[in-house]
Amino acid sequence: MLVVNDQFPSPAIEANWGHTIEVTVVNNLIGPGEGFSIHWHGIRQIGTLWYDGAPSATQCPLAPGTSLTYSFTADAWGSSSWHSHHGAQYSAGVFGAIIIHGQVKIGN
């Protein structure tokens, strides 16, 4: 089992529509060390394609002992998910919800 921020299940990420989401990932996987990336469902990554998290397609996997700060705009509201997109890390517990709160209409 893998944990994120010392939590299992992994924490949800919440933001407001239009805000910037920043998530710093540190790859501490050892024995054996393997690459790591996170994919963000529901995020279109307009202007930040390199943060899509598909290893060897839009992003190189993070090597053990390295870190990366993902930074992108919450460009659509609703709920979706994020997960590791490398090896069996998803099934080992590296996944969670992403909730983006939309605009609130007051009155008619």
Residue pairs with C-beta under 8 A, 6 or more apart in sequence:
1 8
1 92
1 93
2 29
2 84
2 89
2 92
2 93
2 94
3 10
3 93
4 10
4 11
4 93
4 94
4 96
5 11
8 93
9 93
9 95
9 96
10 93
10 94
10 95
10 96
11 96
12 96
12 97
12 98
12 99
13 21
13 23
13 82
13 96
13 97
13 98
13 99
14 98
14 99
14 100
14 101
15 21
15 74
15 98
15 99
15 100
15 101
16 74
16 100
16 101
17 74
17 75
17 76
17 77
17 100
17 101
17 102
17 103
18 73
18 74
18 75
19 73
19 74
20 71
20 72
20 73
20 74
21 70
21 71
21 72
21 73
21 74
22 69
22 70
22 71
23 38
23 69
23 70
24 67
24 68
24 69
24 70
25 36
25 38
25 62
25 67
25 68
25 69
25 70
26 66
26 67
27 35
27 36
27 62
27 63
27 64
27 65
27 66
27 67
28 64
28 65
29 36
29 64
30 64
33 63
33 64
33 65
34 61
34 64
34 86
34 87
34 89
35 55
35 60
35 61
35 62
35 63
35 64
35 86
35 87
36 61
36 62
36 84
36 86
36 89
37 53
37 54
37 55
37 59
37 61
37 62
37 84
37 85
37 86
38 53
38 70
38 82
38 83
38 84
38 85
38 94
39 52
39 53
39 54
39 82
39 83
39 84
39 85
40 51
40 52
40 53
40 70
40 72
40 80
40 82
40 98
41 80
41 81
41 82
41 83
41 98
42 76
42 78
42 79
42 80
42 81
42 98
42 100
43 72
43 74
43 75
43 76
43 80
43 98
44 75
44 76
45 51
45 52
45 58
45 72
46 73
46 75
47 73
48 71
48 72
48 73
49 58
50 58
50 59
51 58
51 59
51 70
51 71
51 72
52 58
52 59
53 59
53 70
53 85
54 85
55 61
55 85
55 86
61 86
62 68
74 100
76 100
77 100
77 101
77 102
77 103
78 99
78 100
78 102
79 97
79 98
79 99
79 100
80 97
80 98
81 95
81 96
81 97
81 98
82 95
82 96
82 97
82 98
83 90
83 94
83 95
83 96
84 90
84 92
84 94
84 95
